[in-house]
């Protein structure tokens, strides 16, 4: 049986795990609340930095800027929900939920949040909610859950 300090530490880790999930959801909400021009400016800035790094690494490589910006935007969807899934898997594990149930709940939370996020964007000037983005987000969530399980088994 653990002592009181050990139980308090576990409780604190549990709380921090769930706070991380909700903070990440807050970041997603904040980014989705940006008007189209702001959002595009952010992704263009990231695309420019990536293209600059690629140009330095591979001089003479012809890179399509428009296509690169599109890839940055879509990769952001995938990676954002991959991270949300990993954070959710961790919080669920710390809550005592493991196995198939853990995976199903984590992916369910991520998919429902992706749907709500795209619905939210319907009310943001210049933005639109898109089913293909929900599918991309869901793919990121599935990969995130799979990666978490893969690395969890190595502990």
C-alpha positions in Angstrom: 0.0 0.0 0.0 1.3 3.4 -0.9 1.9 6.1 1.6 -0.1 9.4 1.6 2.7 11.3 -0.2 2.8 8.7 -3.0 -1.0 8.9 -3.4 -0.8 12.7 -3.5 1.9 12.5 -6.2 -0.3 10.1 -8.3 -3.3 12.3 -7.9 -1.2 15.4 -8.9 0.0 13.5 -12.0 -3.5 12.5 -12.9 -4.7 16.1 -12.6 -1.8 17.4 -14.7 -2.5 14.8 -17.3 -6.1 15.9 -17.7 -5.1 19.6 -17.6 -2.7 18.9 -20.5 -5.6 17.5 -22.5 -7.8 20.5 -21.9 -5.0 23.0 -22.5 -4.3 21.3 -25.9 -8.0 21.5 -26.7 -7.9 25.2 -25.8 -5.0 25.7 -28.2 -7.0 24.0 -30.9 -10.0 26.1 -30.2 -7.9 29.3 -30.2 -6.3 28.5 -33.6 -9.7 27.6 -35.0 -11.1 30.9 -33.8 -8.7 32.8 -36.0 -10.2 34.4 -39.0 -9.1 33.0 -42.3 -6.5 35.7 -43.0 -4.8 35.2 -39.6 -4.8 31.4 -40.0 -3.4 31.6 -43.5 -0.7 34.1 -42.4 0.4 31.7 -39.7 0.6 28.7 -42.0 2.3 30.8 -44.7 4.9 31.8 -42.1 5.5 28.2 -41.2 5.6 27.1 -44.8 8.2 29.8 -45.6 10.4 28.7 -42.8 10.2 25.1 -43.9 10.9 26.0 -47.5 13.9 28.0 -46.4 15.3 25.0 -44.5 14.6 22.7 -47.4 16.3 25.1 -49.8 19.4 25.2 -47.6 19.5 21.4 -47.3 18.8 20.7 -51.0 20.0 23.7 -53.1 18.5 23.8 -56.5 15.4 21.8 -55.5 12.3 23.3 -57.1 9.5 23.6 -54.4 6.0 24.7 -55.1 5.1 27.3 -52.5 1.3 26.9 -52.8 1.5 23.2 -52.5 3.8 23.5 -49.5 1.4 25.8 -47.7 -1.4 23.3 -48.4 0.7 20.5 -47.0 1.6 22.5 -43.9 -2.1 23.2 -43.2 -3.1 19.6 -43.6 -0.2 18.3 -41.7 -1.1 20.6 -38.8 -4.5 19.0 -38.6 -3.0 15.5 -38.5 -0.3 16.3 -36.0 -2.5 18.4 -33.7 -4.9 15.5 -33.2 -2.1 13.0 -33.0 -0.8 15.0 -30.0 -4.4 15.3 -28.5 -4.7 11.5 -28.8 -1.4 10.9 -27.1 -2.3 13.3 -24.2 -5.8 11.7 -23.9 -4.4 8.1 -23.9 -2.0 9.1 -21.1 -4.7 10.8 -19.1 -7.0 7.8 -19.5 -4.2 5.4 -18.4 -3.5 7.5 -15.4 -7.3 7.3 -14.6 -7.0 3.5 -14.7 -8.6 3.0 -18.1 -6.5 0.7 -20.2 -6.6 -1.6 -23.2 -9.2 -1.5 -26.0 -11.4 0.7 -23.8 -8.7 3.3 -23.5 -8.1 3.4 -27.2 -11.8 3.6 -28.0 -12.5 6.4 -25.5 -9.4 8.4 -26.6 -10.2 8.1 -30.3 -13.9 8.9 -29.5 -13.0 12.0 -27.6 -10.7 13.2 -30.4 -13.2 12.5 -33.2 -16.0 14.3 -31.3 -13.7 17.2 -30.6 -12.7 17.3 -34.3 -16.4 17.4 -35.3 -17.1 20.2 -32.8 -14.0 22.1 -34.0 -15.1 22.0 -37.6 -18.6 23.1 -36.5 -17.0 26.0 -34.5 -15.2 27.1 -37.7 -18.6 27.6 -39.4 -19.0 30.6 -37.2 -15.6 32.1 -37.8 -15.4 34.7 -40.7 -13.7 33.2 -43.7 -13.5 29.7 -42.3 -15.5 26.6 -43.1 -16.1 23.3 -41.5 -15.0 20.4 -43.7 -15.6 16.7 -43.4 -12.2 16.0 -44.9 -10.5 17.8 -42.1 -12.5 15.7 -39.5 -11.2 12.6 -41.4 -7.6 13.9 -41.3 -7.9 14.8 -37.6 -9.3 11.3 -36.9 -6.4 9.7 -38.8 -4.0 11.7 -36.6 -5.9 10.5 -33.5 -5.7 6.9 -34.6 -2.0 7.1 -35.3 -1.4 8.9 -32.0 -3.3 6.1 -30.1 -1.3 3.5 -31.9 2.0 5.2 -31.2 1.1 5.6 -27.6 0.3 1.9 -27.3 3.5 0.9 -29.1 5.7 3.0 -26.8 3.7 2.1 -23.7 4.4 -1.6 -24.2 8.2 -0.8 -24.2 8.0 0.5 -20.6 
